[in-house]
Amino acid sequence: MHSMPGNGISAHDASGATDNTHSPDSGNLADATLLRRITSPADVKALSPNTLNELCREIRTTLLHYGHIHGGHIGSNLGMVEATVALHRVFDSPHDRIVFDVSHQSYVHKMLTGRAAAYLDTNRFGDVTGFTNPDESDHDQFVLGHTGTSISLACGLAKTRNMEGPDSGIGNVVAVIGDGSLSSGVAFEGLNNAAEQGGNLIIILNDNEMSIAGDFGGMYGTLARLRASGGTAQPNLFNAFGLDYRYVEHGNDVDALVAAFEEVRNIDHPVVVHIHTLKGAGYDGEPTSSATRIHPSSNLSHREPWHSDHCNLSDHDPHEGQCEASHWQNPDSAIGKPDDPRKYYGKMAMAALEPRFASEPGLVVISPATPGSNGITHEFRERAGSHYVDTGITESHAVAFAAGIARAGGTPVVATTASFFQRAYDQFFQEMSLNRSRVTVLDFLGGLSGSDNTHSGAYDVAMFANIPGITMLVPTSADEYLAD
């Protein structure tokens, strides 16, 4: 059964943050003198080495001011400030191709490639999109909004360069991927291909020890051992694929990153540069050193206050979780007004399912990451225990996993946001439809809504409607929704 709340919201894929040093009415950032002079990566290269830290400070202040007023994926960008400055200090974009996975962490990249005014000046905040877009700049390689594809895309760029040689116009190829995105199956497929393909390919792994609602999966123990050992622990996941590997402990040290990237520039084989960063570095006075971290078990890391759309935290304690990790949050929810439809109907569904756990041991709620976006709160997850599984950013696996539960006689409920499910089309047809698996799918924002182009659920209706054996329900009220 496919149950789909039809209420859309007018939103963009974004997150917010609070800057206690600038009021929302302060307009332009007058003190960003270095950043205002950056019109291209050539300007970053022209700076004296001792000014790079000041540039990073100005960028971080700008991000906080922008997030306070406009919203956006602020936490991921705060953690990537130094790495992005170092990338443009060392590499020569767009001749060197930089591919940002998901591309929600590309704000700093945009600032350094001629678009700083879109983050500095309040009346220009709408000038750029929340993701990379080649229509905006030659420095943006792809329109991206979903996770795990950067390595595969980079493999394609590098393959063409290898085949065409100097005529390709492509130099170094760099994929920037986070540890959360690395859980996606297509990322592993890309790693597998990269090792076989050979040639220059640089994979920057931004490891901040968390995804959207924490990291889930066996590989994270391996990453933790690599961090604890300074990159020397075995087995090494990347060496096992046949890839070269380098580790940078202080991933928010711009000088260390410049040195590391210079070592791998123009390398003749694929290499993973594993950088240990602090997500949200600089938010609310957090230090920008990855040596002092938000521990994954802390409330703050689970509630990620700087990852909510337009969420003004100035009047809230971030540890209380008013703005739990999400992509699209209604700003009204922060001031006591109703949640957006995804959270509203998600909480309603979880409230209806929770009383059944005691009598239905096989009832399992499955979220391929993004639980908070869909009203699956941290508190619910704690109470649900083994009745809740976060599979990480693995939509295909989540649906196949649900089909396995159904085959064994269990009752799986798979819930995530529209358009993410498009990644699992094969599993919906093969594992679910052909096997007549009794799986309930909650597809939030399916249909027409105000979502951006990378997260449009307009195609979900057509997708599900053309899979044999699926009953698609589009409730028009809360009563109909729960009756489904």
N, C-alpha and C positions, 0 to 999 in steps of 0.2 A: 504494500500500500504506500502510496506517495501522498503525504499530507503537506500542503504548501500554503502558509499564510500569504494572502495576496496583497497585504498592505505594504506599499513601497515608502521609502523616505527620500527626501531630497538631500543628498549628501555627497561628499567626496571621500575617497579613501585617505584618511588622515588621522593625526593625533595631535594633542595639544600639550602645552607646557606653561608654567608660570615663571615669570621673571620678576623677582621682587625688587629689582633695581630700576625698572622702567614702568611707568603707568601705561595703560592701554591708549591713553590720549597723547602720548609723547610724540607721535608722528615719526619723523625720520630719526635715525640714529646719528647724531652729530659727531660722535667720537670715533666712528669707524673710518678713520682717515686712510689707513692702509688698504682696507677692503675696497673703498671707493675708487682707488686707483687701479684695481685689478680689472682689466678688460679682456684678458686672455691668459692662458697658461704661461705665455712668454713673460708676462709681468711677474708671475710667481718665481720663475727662474731668475729674473733680474734682481730680486731682493737679496740683500746680504743675509748670510746664514743666521746672524743674531737677531733678525727681525721676524723669523718664521714663527716663533712662539707668540709674539705680539699679534701677528696675523691670526693665529689660532684663537687667541683671546677675543679678538674683535668678531670673528666668525661665531664663536660660541655665544657671545652677548647678543649678536644679531639673531641667532636661532631662537634664543629664549624670548626675545622681544617679539619676533614673528609668531612663535607658537602661542604666546600669551594672547595675541589679538586675533590671529587668523586660524590657528590650529595647524596640524600637520604631524607627520611622523617625526617627532622631535627627538625622542630617546635614541633611536637608531642613528640619527644624524649627529647628535652630540658625541656619541661614541666614536664616530668616524671622522671627526674634524681633522686630527693630526694625520691619519692615514690618507685622507683625500688631498690634503696639502702636500704630503710627501709624494703621492702619485703624480701630481702635476708639477712638482719640483723636478722629478727624475725622468718621467716619461714625456713623450712629445705628442700629445693628443692634438688633432685626430689621426695623425699618421700612425701613432701607436694607438691601438683600439682598446678602450676600456669598457667592459660590459659589467654593469651593476646588477646583481641578482635581485629580483623583485623591483629594484630601482627606487624603493621608498627611502633609501639612504643617500640619494643623489643631490640633496639640496646644496651641500657644500661644493660638490662638483659643478652645479649650475652657477653658484656664486663666482667660481674661479674661471668660468668659461663665458664671461660677458653678460651674465644675468643677475649680478649682485643687486641691482636696483629693485628687482622684484621681491627681495627680502628686506631691503633697507628702508624703502619708502612705502608708507602705509597705502597711499593711493595707487600703488602698482602691485599690490599683493596678489592680484588675480592675473598677472601677466604670464605666469608659467603654470604648468601642470604639476601634480604631485609626483610624477614619475618621469623617467627619461622619455624623450620624444624627438626623433630626427627632424620633425617639422620645426622645432624650436632652434636646433643647433646641430652643426656637423659633428660636434663633440658627443652627441647622444647617438648611440648605435642602434637601439631598438626601442619600440614602445613596449614597456614591460610592466606588469602589475602582479603576476603570479610567480611562484617561487620555484627554485631548483633548476632553472634552465640556463643560467649564465655559462656554465662549463660547456654544455652542448653547443650553445651559440658561439662561444669562443673557439671551440674545435672547428666549427664551420669556417669562421674567419681565417683561422690558421691554416686550414687545409687549402683554401683558395690561394693564400699567400705562398704556401709551399709549392703548389702546382704552377703558379704563374710567375713566381720569382719577383724581381724588382718591378715588373710592370703592374703588379697587383696594387701598388701604392700603400701596402700595409706593412708596418714595422712589427714591434712587439705586440702581442695579444695578451691582454690581462683580463681575467675574470675575477670579480670581487663577490664573494659569497659568504654569508653568515653561517654560524654553527647550527642555527635553527633551520635554515634552508637546506643544509647538508643532509637532513633526514629525509628529504624528498627523494623518491626512487629515481627520478630522472637525473638527479645530481650524481648518483652512483653510476648510472649509465654513462654519464659524461666523463667521470673519472676513469672508467674502464676504457673508453675510447681514446682519451687523451694519452694514456700510457702506450697504447698500441700505435697511435698515430705518430708520436714523436715530434721533434722540432720545437721551436720556441713557443711556449705556452706557459704563462705565469698565472697561477691560481692563488689569490690572496684570500685566506680563510680568516674572516673576522670572528674570533671566538670571544663572545662576551658572556658565556656560560648560561645563556637562556634564549628561549624562543619567545613566542607570544605569551604563553602561560607556563613557562618552564620547558626544559628539554626532556624529551621522552625517547628512549631507545638505547640499545646496548652499546652503540658507538660512543655515547657520551662518557662512559667510564674510561674508554680508551683516550679520549681527549683530555679528561681530567688527569690521567696518569702522565700524559705528555706535558701538561702544564706543570704538574708537581715536580717533574724531573728535568725541567728546562728543555724539553723536546727530545730527551734521550731514551725514554721508556720504550720497551718492546713488549708485545708486538706493536708496530707502528702501522696504523691503518693505511697510510698513503704509500709507504714503502711496499706494503703488501700488494698494492695495485701496480707497482713498478715505477712509482713516481719519486723524484728527488724531493727532499723535505728540508725546510729551514724553520727555525722557531724564533720569534721575537717576544720576549716576556713583557716588555713595557710598550704595549701597543698604542699608548697615548703619549709617547715620547717622540716628537716629530723628528728629532735628530737621529734617534735609533732607527726609525722607519726609513728615513732618507738613505742611511747607510745600508740597510737591508735591501732596499729596492735597487740601489745602485749595484749591489753584488749580483743581482739576477737579471738586470737589464741586458738585453741582447743574448741571453742564455740560449744554448743550442738544443735544449731538451726540456720537457715539461717539468715544472717544479711547483710545489706547494709551499707558500710562505704563510706560516701559521702565526697570526698576531693576536696577542692576548689583550683585549680592550675592556673598557668599562662602559656598558650601555648607560646612557643618560649622564655621562661624565660632565660635571659642571652644573647639573640641575640642583637647585636649592643648596648650593654650597658644597655639593659632593666633590671630592678631589678628582682631578683629571688623571691621576695615576692609576694604572690597573693593578698596582701593588696593594691598594686599599679598595676593597670591593664590596658591593652589595652581595651578600651570600645568597645562593639560590634558595636556601630554606627560609630566608627572612620574609616578613610580610611585604616589604617594599618590592622585592623582586617579583613576588607573585601578583602584586597589585599594579605594578608598573605605572605610576601616576602620570608619566610623560608620554603615554601612548593612548590618548583618547581625543577624539575630534572636538576641538573648541572647548576643551575641558579647563575651565578657569579654577585653579586650585588655591587661589590666594586665600580663600576663606575655609579651606578644608585641611585636615590632617591627612597626608597621603597614605599613612599607614592604615587608615580606616577603610580604604578601598572604594571611595565614592566613584572613582574613575578607573575601575579595574580594566586591565588590558583589553583594548578593543580597537577596531579600525574606524568604525563610524559611531560616534556617540552624540546624541542630541545635546546641545549646550543647555537646554532647559532642564535636563535631568540633574544637572549639578546644582540647580537652585530649587529643587523640590517639585518640578513638573514631571509629567509622565516620561518614561523611557521611550526610546525610538521603537518602532514596531518589532525589530528583530529581538531586542531584549524583552520587550513586553510579552510577546507570544512565546519566546523561549522560556522565560521564567514560568509562564502559565503551564507550558507543557511539562517542565520539570516538576512543578508542584503536583501535577496530576499523576506523574509516574512514580514519584517517591514513595507514596503509601503502598505501592504494589511490590516494593522490593522484598518485604518480609515474607510474602506468600509466593513470590515468583523468583526463585533463585537463578533462573536463566535469563532474566530481564537485564539487558546491558545497554547503557547509553554510550554511544561512540562519537567522539568528536575528533576529526582530523585537524587538531589545533584550533585556534580562534574561539575557544569556548565562551569567554567573557563577552565577545561581540554578539553572541546569540543567547544571552541570558542564562548561560550555564555558569552560575556564580561559583566563586571559590568555596563558599560555605556549602553549597549543594554538593560540590565534588568531594569535599571532606566527609559529608554525611553519607554519600553514596558508596564510598569505599570501592570494593571490587565490582560494583554495579556500574561504575563509570570507567571508561578507558579513553585516554588521550593518546592517539596513535602518532602524534606529531604531524608534520605537514605531508600527509600521505593519503590523499583522497582515494587513489586506486586500491591501496592496501585496505583502507577502512571499509570500503564496500565489499571487497572479497572476504575480509575478516567477518563482516556481518553475515555474508552468505554461509560461511562455515558455521557460525553460531546457529543460524536458522536450520541448517542441515542436521545439526546435533540436537535439535528440539528446543533451542533457546529462543528468546524474543529480542532481537536486536533493533535498536533505534539509532539511526545515523543522522546527525544534525550538523549542518554547517551553512555557510552563506552561498547564495546562488552564484553561479559562474565557477566557483571552486569545484562543484560537482561535475562540470563539463570535462574535467581531467579524468574522470572515472567512467567515461562512456562505455568503454570496452567491458568493464566489470559489470556495469548495469545490464548490458546485453548478455554477456556470456555467463558470468557466475550467478547473477540474480534472475534474469528472465528465463534463460534456457533451462535453468535448474529449478524453476518455480520456487525460488527462495522467498520465504515470508519475511520481508525486511520492510520496516517503516522508515521512510526518509522524510526528514524535516528540512525543507529547502527554503531558507529565509531570504526574502527579497526576490524570489522568483517572479518573473513577469516584468512589467514596466515600472521602473522607479527612477529616481534622480541620480543613480550611481554613475560614476565615471565610466569611460569606455572599457577600461580593463576589468571592471567588476559588474558589468551589465548582466542582469538576470533575464533579459528579454528572450534569450535563446533556450533557457531551461525548459520552458513550456513546450517548445517544439521538440526538444531532445526527448523529454520523458514521454510525450504524446506518441512518439514513433517507436517506442520500445514495446514489443509484444508482451501482453500479460500484466502490464502495470496499470493499476487503478490510480488515476491522478485526481486529487480532490483539492479544490480551491475554495476554502471556507470564506464566508463573508461576514461572520460574526464569531465572537468568542464561544458561544454555545455550539455552533456548527464545528468549530475547530476542535473542541474537546470531545464532541460526539464522534468525530472521525477516528 
